Amino acid sequence: MPRQTMLIQRNCNQSLREKIKELRKHDHAFPLLVEADAKTLDLTMEGIRLLPILPPLNVNPMRGKKPTEDA
């Protein structure tokens, strides 16, 4: 096999090895993303379930109120 052909093949093989390495990283990351998505959904649903049973707030909102002139 001529030297030039061997160099081309070596470069091609290295590119393939790099692609395989990247795919393995994605294979590891994908299940983690799916798990995070599922946890986010669970927590969102739990928040929705808990909203109706929140006790009433005993604080008055400060935004949008003009200062009183009692002082």
N, C-alpha and C positions, 0 to 999 in steps of 0.2 A: 504494500500500500504506500503510495507516495506521501512524503512528509506533509505537504499542503493538505491532503485529504485527512490525514491523521489529526492535524491541528483543527480543522473544521469540525471533525467528529468530537474532539475533546471539548471544544467550546460549546458544541450542541449538548453534550452530556452534562457539562457544568451548568448550563442554563436549565436543563431538565431537573438537575439536583436542587437548584435554587427554587424552582417552581414547586417541587415536591415539599421542600422545607416550608415554604409559605403556606401551602395547602394544609400541612399538618398543624400549623399555627391556627389557621381558620377552623380546622376540625376541633381544636381544643376550645376556641373562643365561642363557637356557635352554641354548644350546650349551655355554656355559662350565660349567654345572652337570653336563651330561652328560659332558663331558670329565673333570671332577673325579671323577665317579662311576667312570668307566672306569679312571682312574689309581689310585683307591683299591682297586678290585678287583684290578688288576694287582699292586699292592704287597702286598695281602693274600695273593694266591696265591704270590708270590715268598717271602714270610715263611713260609708253610706249607711250601714246597719246601725252604727252608733249615733249618728246625727239626731235621730228623733228622740233619743233618751238623754240628750245633754240637758243639764240643769239650766235654768234661765240665768243670764248674766246679771250680775249686780253692779255693773259699772256703766257709766254713761259715756257715750262716744264723745271725743273731743274735737274731731274734725268737723268742719262746717259750722261750728257754733261760734257766734260772735261773743266777745267778752262782755260780761254783764257790767253795768255801771254802778253796782251796789257798793263797791269798794271805795 
